Amino acid sequence: MSKTTRRNFLRTMIAASGLVAVSLLGYIPIVKGWVKRLRPPGALLEKDFLASCIKCGQCVQVCPVEAIKITDIDDGFGVGIPFIEPRLQACDFSCDGLQCVLACPTGALTHHINYPHQARMATAVLARPDKCLAMHGKGFKGLARGADFEGTLRYDEIDRWNPLPVAEHEYDLEICDLCVRQCPIEIRIAQCDAGNPPAGDPNQCPPEHAIQLVPTGDGKFTPEIMAGCVGCGVCEMICPTEPGVIVMDESGRGVMA
Amino acid sequence: MKNLMQSFAVLFGKDPVKAEQSAMTKRTIAEHQRKTEIRGRELSLHIKAERKKKFNSPQKWRRKRWISIIVVNLLFVLSYRLDLQLVEGALTASRFVGFHMADLNSALQITLAFKQIVINLVIGVVTVFIVWWLLGGRTFCSWICPYHLLSEWAELIHLKLSPKFSWIKHHDFDRKARAVLWLVFAVLAYVTGYTVYETISPTGILSRALVYGPSVILLWVVALLVFEVFYSRRFWCRYACPIGLTYGLVGATAPLKIKHDLRKCFNDGACRKVCLVPHVLHSTKKGAAVKLNTELGADCTRCGRCIDVCPTGALSFKFKVGK
């Protein structure tokens, strides 16, 4: 082996192992569990989701409320994969038909689910119950998240087809029940009970309740999360206290492959 | 068949070997002989005379190609930003007016990591496979891939700077690295269950950044470009990118090829100086061509740079199905 070929070989070994080493740095955030992400509806269990997502972002493109974003370098191997920050913009299922699921070319968002109530993105958790207005027997008047809030929601009674800015919708409630009132599952149950299932399709009717206010006496109420909760994050987004009372716990959530 | 095996061997990093005269046709030997008789001043007159016949602009194919890369990637961006809905998604997977398209290397990565055949992906993979088989595999690299364009610009900067600063020198690597990396990333996807390569793929990173907005991971692409400017021009595309190897394999028998005509070639060597993969231009070396007409090997990206710079018009595109 001549001196130049030996140098060339060494240089190649160093560069190739360097590239593999850099790519494997992506393991660290996964192993350390640095990031916990709320995934779009229909997402497989986290490990399978990361394996099967082809990182094309087609789900991002079809979401009518632009809830889905793409992860960055801090997610390691998970870079370029869709996630939702519900406090900023939750998935409110205003597409009804789960557009992100239909757009997914790999089934990382599994095509086994067809309706919002079949999603299992997370479970809502009362993280700061002491802040909850209803638990103090208080009402709520005004804009849920202030005038600068950019999030949108579908307000069926105003516009069936276009999500509207939360900042344009004033509330005046004797007891704050925003988390129940805006819950997409509870809205669907109410519509079905009234004989008007979404899109006229009875399959859209959720079989179980997701959240309700339970009276605890003295005009106070506690939000109770129930088995029908899909973890869409609307209650986290709409909660008017700062920081919000409810957060999404996505651990162990997702659909089996 | 022998040619194809050789083409694969070179694709995997083997250096092309000079053929014995016994492997050549009589006419080829005669042509080589004719060239040895033209020397010195007479040779330069010959090249000059041929150059006059050639009316190609020296940037013709490069210009077309740059437009192609920019237009294709712009279509991805505008399809989302302006809701044109022509090509939705990114280069890893997309819908072209509704039809599924999937990048072959990305599809391979997720199949190995997920360990399931994704039925939806089959359509996209087959479509893309047929397209790039027809157009010549690595044509993807030089006509579509956004990193290729940045890398070409980095190369131009390198060529500008290197004569001025003695410490900016090009360094060669062993081309077998790419085949090894391809295998390593395939194994890593299977063993870890994560699409490890996608984490550092500049093609995917750039495509997503264009469509969905900039991200911190772009710094990795910047680092690669800096490395190429100061240390090794076209490092990624030449020695590392597994996508390039995947498409190289797909396009090995493509109908669209670049052809080298020995009769017009005066072994000037201009083509090999500009080529990303000069080993495919082995037949342009003195006495190396085995046939009068040689089709360039599987690693060729059909970028047309060699056609642009060849002073005597010895290289040209050709589209032909079968022998």
Chai-1 contact restraints between the chains, C-beta under 6 A:
chainA,res_idxA,chainB,res_idxB,connection_type,confidence,min_distance_angstrom,max_distance_angstrom,comment,restraint_id
A,N8,B,D172,contact,1.0,0.0,6.0,A-B,restraint_1
A,N8,B,D174,contact,1.0,0.0,6.0,A-B,restraint_2
A,R11,B,F173,contact,1.0,0.0,6.0,A-B,restraint_3
A,T12,B,F173,contact,1.0,0.0,6.0,A-B,restraint_4
A,T12,B,D174,contact,1.0,0.0,6.0,A-B,restraint_5
A,T12,B,A177,contact,1.0,0.0,6.0,A-B,restraint_6
A,A16,B,A177,contact,1.0,0.0,6.0,A-B,restraint_7
A,A16,B,L181,contact,1.0,0.0,6.0,A-B,restraint_8
A,V20,B,V184,contact,1.0,0.0,6.0,A-B,restraint_9
A,V22,B,I200,contact,1.0,0.0,6.0,A-B,restraint_10
A,S23,B,V196,contact,1.0,0.0,6.0,A-B,restraint_11
A,S23,B,T199,contact,1.0,0.0,6.0,A-B,restraint_12
A,S23,B,I200,contact,1.0,0.0,6.0,A-B,restraint_13
A,G26,B,T199,contact,1.0,0.0,6.0,A-B,restraint_14
A,L50,B,Y194,contact,1.0,0.0,6.0,A-B,restraint_15
A,A51,B,A113,contact,1.0,0.0,6.0,A-B,restraint_16
A,A51,B,F114,contact,1.0,0.0,6.0,A-B,restraint_17
A,A51,B,G193,contact,1.0,0.0,6.0,A-B,restraint_18
A,S52,B,I110,contact,1.0,0.0,6.0,A-B,restraint_19
A,S52,B,F114,contact,1.0,0.0,6.0,A-B,restraint_20
A,I54,B,T92,contact,1.0,0.0,6.0,A-B,restraint_21
A,I54,B,A93,contact,1.0,0.0,6.0,A-B,restraint_22
A,I54,B,S106,contact,1.0,0.0,6.0,A-B,restraint_23
A,I54,B,I110,contact,1.0,0.0,6.0,A-B,restraint_24
A,K55,B,T92,contact,1.0,0.0,6.0,A-B,restraint_25
A,K55,B,E198,contact,1.0,0.0,6.0,A-B,restraint_26
A,K55,B,G204,contact,1.0,0.0,6.0,A-B,restraint_27
A,C56,B,G89,contact,1.0,0.0,6.0,A-B,restraint_28
A,C56,B,A90,contact,1.0,0.0,6.0,A-B,restraint_29
A,C56,B,T92,contact,1.0,0.0,6.0,A-B,restraint_30
A,C56,B,A93,contact,1.0,0.0,6.0,A-B,restraint_31
A,G57,B,A90,contact,1.0,0.0,6.0,A-B,restraint_32
A,G57,B,Y212,contact,1.0,0.0,6.0,A-B,restraint_33
A,Q58,B,E88,contact,1.0,0.0,6.0,A-B,restraint_34
A,Q58,B,G89,contact,1.0,0.0,6.0,A-B,restraint_35
A,Q61,B,Y80,contact,1.0,0.0,6.0,A-B,restraint_36
A,Q61,B,E88,contact,1.0,0.0,6.0,A-B,restraint_37
A,I70,B,Y212,contact,1.0,0.0,6.0,A-B,restraint_38
A,D72,B,S215,contact,1.0,0.0,6.0,A-B,restraint_39
A,D72,B,V216,contact,1.0,0.0,6.0,A-B,restraint_40
A,D72,B,I217,contact,1.0,0.0,6.0,A-B,restraint_41
A,I73,B,V216,contact,1.0,0.0,6.0,A-B,restraint_42
A,I73,B,I217,contact,1.0,0.0,6.0,A-B,restraint_43
A,F77,B,Y194,contact,1.0,0.0,6.0,A-B,restraint_44
A,F77,B,T199,contact,1.0,0.0,6.0,A-B,restraint_45
A,V79,B,T199,contact,1.0,0.0,6.0,A-B,restraint_46
A,V79,B,I217,contact,1.0,0.0,6.0,A-B,restraint_47
A,G80,B,R208,contact,1.0,0.0,6.0,A-B,restraint_48
A,P105,B,A93,contact,1.0,0.0,6.0,A-B,restraint_49
A,P105,B,H100,contact,1.0,0.0,6.0,A-B,restraint_50
A,P105,B,N120,contact,1.0,0.0,6.0,A-B,restraint_51
A,T106,B,V118,contact,1.0,0.0,6.0,A-B,restraint_52
A,T106,B,L121,contact,1.0,0.0,6.0,A-B,restraint_53
A,G107,B,V118,contact,1.0,0.0,6.0,A-B,restraint_54
